[in-house]
Amino acid sequence: MRKIVVVGGGAAGMMAAIKAAERGNRVILIEKNEKLGKKLFITGKGRCNVTTNKDIEDIIKHIPGNSSFMYSSLYTFTNQDLMKMIEDKGVKLKVERGDRVFPESDKSSDIIKCFEKYLKENNVEILLNTAVKDILTEDRKVIGVELDVNRSIKCDAVILATGGMSYPLTGSTGDGYEFLRRLGHTIMPIKPALVPLVAKEKWIKELMGLSLKNVELTVKSNNKTIYNDFGEMLFTHFGISGPMVLSASRKVSDILPKEVEIFIDLKPALDYNELDKRILKDFEKFKNKHFKNALDELLPSKLIPVVVDLSEISPEKPVNSISKEERSKLVRLLKEFKVTVIGTRPIEEAIITRGGVNVKEINPSTMESKIIKDLYVVGELLDVDAETGGFNLQIAFSTGYCAGISC
Ligand SMILES: Cc1cc2nc3c(=O)[nH]c(=O)nc-3n(C[C@H](O)[C@H](O)[C@H](O)COP(=O)(O)OP(=O)(O)OC[C@H]3O[C@@H](n4cnc5c(N)ncnc54)[C@H](O)[C@@H]3O)c2cc1C
């Protein structure tokens, strides 16, 4: 019987521990928090978008960072395998818009409980409130782990599943990167990904809390469109956030620190001409009103003072005296509402970490290090990152699975 230590009780670590134990190994799962799955608990706003219902080829397309590394593990342990494993423990799942899979209960705690059941059934020993300080090796082979309480555990293999660096209060403080660096691995630059964006415009604060649905977002650099999406977004006290913005953040951060222009089409269902007609209709209806009071049916109330200001049309101007030129400028403003991005929020506020251990140094079928024998690296520690939609957790589960069955 081999003795396996799994470091980190998140999605990847729990999966790896279960699979290693199912194969008859003695498995010790070490977690520095007082409980397992703290990050898992907050995923999907507490609902846990546990995976996606898309097929594997489609999943690969939603992994902009090192997708080719993921082929083997995603085919070895698919999203359908994960859904079956969860449902086998009585947790019903449902598929929502965009093929996103959630527990029917909308409770991430049900997913955690499901994994805890598997861990218990397979007699995985769990050490909570215990932080690993280092990985012990001899002749480039794992021999154990050093703990924070002046003791070490000898073992035959270590599966490192300490996560990335985002939301560090959940326990993911980047410890694994340090262990791996010390062992000779290359850590690709760590950056925030799926992260809110900071805007230059002063008026952005006035829009704080405004959420927009069914708008179109276009990211431009040197007048060339580099990203385009349709969906939901949110204004915050520093800039913009929400699903569409988080997805765009990867392309945006590739251009930063150069300023990046984001254009929001507030009325994507209407072309410029149709929108002009619509505005004209509103102006006829409110012909005795001032400009600032004539946009109530067109725009959310928070947006009106900002649009009025940016339009350079006097707020007190009676709408029946607004010229065609002024109207066409207003149409352009609404179709190309510009936000200038000057930065991202820090990694603490990012959904995931981009960068991590160089995937060229890891076997993509087994997750074993090519530098240290019997060391396996899984989950967000790897330099792999995906879009929102359940892909990142599937990456954690599939890589965890492969290490668990291989170690
Ligand atoms: C707010 C938020 C919402 C998200 N929502 C979704 C979603 O709905 N769907 C999705 O697919 N992805 C989502 N993600 C991303 C997803 O949560 C991560 O990609 C995934 O949790 C990574 O799993 P992991 O096991 O690699 O790392 P983690 O889940 O971070 O687990 C790592 C564990 O290791 C422990 N650890 C660290 N260092 C040590 C040490 N030295 N000793 C012992 N233990 C240690 C940590 O305490 C932690 O429990 C979300 C992320 C955030 C922040």
Ligand as a Chemical Component Dictionary entry (heavy atoms), coordinates in Angstrom:
data_LIG
# 
_chem_comp.id                   LIG 
_chem_comp.type                 NON-POLYMER 
_chem_comp.pdbx_formal_charge   0 
_chem_comp.three_letter_code    LIG 
# 
loop_
_chem_comp_atom.comp_id 
_chem_comp_atom.atom_id 
_chem_comp_atom.alt_atom_id 
_chem_comp_atom.type_symbol 
_chem_comp_atom.charge 
_chem_comp_atom.model_Cartn_x 
_chem_comp_atom.model_Cartn_y 
_chem_comp_atom.model_Cartn_z 
_chem_comp_atom.pdbx_ordinal 
LIG C1  C1  C 0 -15.576 34.239 -6.078  1  
LIG C2  C2  C 0 -15.244 33.051 -6.946  2  
LIG C3  C3  C 0 -16.255 32.412 -7.648  3  
LIG C4  C4  C 0 -15.941 31.340 -8.483  4  
LIG N1  N1  N 0 -16.954 30.690 -9.131  5  
LIG C5  C5  C 0 -16.675 29.645 -9.939  6  
LIG C6  C6  C 0 -17.720 28.894 -10.551 7  
LIG O1  O1  O 0 -18.915 29.125 -10.284 8  
LIG N2  N2  N 0 -17.385 27.904 -11.413 9  
LIG C7  C7  C 0 -16.056 27.576 -11.673 10 
LIG O2  O2  O 0 -15.809 26.678 -12.473 11 
LIG N3  N3  N 0 -15.045 28.226 -11.046 12 
LIG C8  C8  C 0 -15.325 29.230 -10.181 13 
LIG N4  N4  N 0 -14.298 29.858 -9.526  14 
LIG C9  C9  C 0 -12.912 29.353 -9.719  15 
LIG C10 C10 C 0 -12.691 28.080 -8.885  16 
LIG O3  O3  O 0 -13.169 28.291 -7.588  17 
LIG C11 C11 C 0 -11.217 27.681 -8.830  18 
LIG O4  O4  O 0 -10.721 27.581 -10.145 19 
LIG C12 C12 C 0 -11.049 26.330 -8.100  20 
LIG O5  O5  O 0 -11.563 26.414 -6.803  21 
LIG C13 C13 C 0 -9.595  25.902 -8.042  22 
LIG O6  O6  O 0 -9.532  24.718 -7.299  23 
LIG P1  P1  P 0 -8.194  24.233 -6.585  24 
LIG O7  O7  O 0 -8.557  22.994 -5.854  25 
LIG O8  O8  O 0 -7.068  24.206 -7.542  26 
LIG O9  O9  O 0 -7.845  25.394 -5.539  27 
LIG P2  P2  P 0 -8.652  25.942 -4.262  28 
LIG O10 O10 O 0 -10.082 25.681 -4.396  29 
LIG O11 O11 O 0 -8.168  27.319 -4.081  30 
LIG O12 O12 O 0 -8.100  25.037 -3.071  31 
LIG C14 C14 C 0 -6.795  25.116 -2.576  32 
LIG C15 C15 C 0 -6.802  24.685 -1.122  33 
LIG O13 O13 O 0 -5.457  24.515 -0.659  34 
LIG C16 C16 C 0 -5.366  24.990 0.663   35 
LIG N5  N5  N 0 -3.947  25.325 0.929   36 
LIG C17 C17 C 0 -3.223  26.318 0.354   37 
LIG N6  N6  N 0 -1.978  26.315 0.815   38 
LIG C18 C18 C 0 -1.892  25.293 1.717   39 
LIG C19 C19 C 0 -0.847  24.774 2.532   40 
LIG N7  N7  N 0 0.376   25.306 2.533   41 
LIG N8  N8  N 0 -1.114  23.710 3.334   42 
LIG C20 C20 C 0 -2.363  23.148 3.353   43 
LIG N9  N9  N 0 -3.382  23.601 2.612   44 
LIG C21 C21 C 0 -3.147  24.652 1.788   45 
LIG C22 C22 C 0 -6.277  26.196 0.691   46 
LIG O14 O14 O 0 -6.662  26.535 1.984   47 
LIG C23 C23 C 0 -7.429  25.712 -0.194  48 
LIG O15 O15 O 0 -8.451  25.113 0.562   49 
LIG C24 C24 C 0 -14.592 30.912 -8.646  50 
LIG C25 C25 C 0 -13.583 31.557 -7.915  51 
LIG C26 C26 C 0 -13.897 32.604 -7.069  52 
LIG C27 C27 C 0 -12.794 33.266 -6.284  53 
# 
loop_
_chem_comp_bond.comp_id 
_chem_comp_bond.atom_id_1 
_chem_comp_bond.atom_id_2 
_chem_comp_bond.value_order 
_chem_comp_bond.pdbx_ordinal 
LIG C1  C2  SING 1  
LIG C2  C3  SING 2  
LIG C2  C26 DOUB 3  
LIG C3  C4  DOUB 4  
LIG C4  N1  SING 5  
LIG C4  C24 SING 6  
LIG N1  C5  DOUB 7  
LIG C5  C6  SING 8  
LIG C5  C8  SING 9  
LIG C6  O1  DOUB 10 
LIG C6  N2  SING 11 
LIG N2  C7  SING 12 
LIG C7  O2  DOUB 13 
LIG C7  N3  SING 14 
LIG N3  C8  DOUB 15 
LIG C8  N4  SING 16 
LIG N4  C9  SING 17 
LIG N4  C24 SING 18 
LIG C9  C10 SING 19 
LIG C10 O3  SING 20 
LIG C10 C11 SING 21 
LIG C11 O4  SING 22 
LIG C11 C12 SING 23 
LIG C12 O5  SING 24 
LIG C12 C13 SING 25 
LIG C13 O6  SING 26 
LIG O6  P1  SING 27 
LIG P1  O7  DOUB 28 
LIG P1  O8  SING 29 
LIG P1  O9  SING 30 
LIG O9  P2  SING 31 
LIG P2  O10 DOUB 32 
LIG P2  O11 SING 33 
LIG P2  O12 SING 34 
LIG O12 C14 SING 35 
LIG C14 C15 SING 36 
LIG C15 O13 SING 37 
LIG C15 C23 SING 38 
LIG O13 C16 SING 39 
LIG C16 N5  SING 40 
LIG C16 C22 SING 41 
LIG N5  C17 SING 42 
LIG N5  C21 SING 43 
LIG C17 N6  DOUB 44 
LIG N6  C18 SING 45 
LIG C18 C19 SING 46 
LIG C18 C21 DOUB 47 
LIG C19 N7  SING 48 
LIG C19 N8  DOUB 49 
LIG N8  C20 SING 50 
LIG C20 N9  DOUB 51 
LIG N9  C21 SING 52 
LIG C22 O14 SING 53 
LIG C22 C23 SING 54 
LIG C23 O15 SING 55 
LIG C24 C25 DOUB 56 
LIG C25 C26 SING 57 
LIG C26 C27 SING 58 
# 
